[in-house]
Amino acid sequence: MKLRIEDDTLRLRLSGAEVEEFARTGRVESSVHFGTTPEQRLTYALERGSEPAQTLPHAEPVQVHYEPGALTVLVPFALAKAWVETDQNGFSHDLPLAENERLHILVEKDLSCEH
């Protein structure tokens, strides 16, 4: 899975095999290592919510969970199901941040990718 971060944009691109894994397990993750210890890596993941999707009123449909060393994009079950079961290439969401800023989240199938 490719991760691209630029300004307030977060983009994930999944290969065909990764889309299949996400459809089967509800989660796909990758890591990038910056040093020799486990603490010196960033793990990033795409995770599907459980069925049935129970969201709170005013909850954002796509969410991001961040803690040091781990970044997870959380996607509602229905959106994930529609994405993996159709020829829909991707989906996006603008997540509100503090001070009227937004994080643009984009998740795409990278079906020409061979890695």
Beta strands, then each sheet from edge to edge (+ up, - down):
strand 1: 2-6
strand 2: 9-14
strand 3: 27-33
strand 4: 41-48
strand 5: 63-67
strand 6: 70-75
strand 7: 90-96
strand 8: 102-109
sheet 1: 1+ 2- 8- 7+
sheet 2: 3+ 4- 6- 5+
end
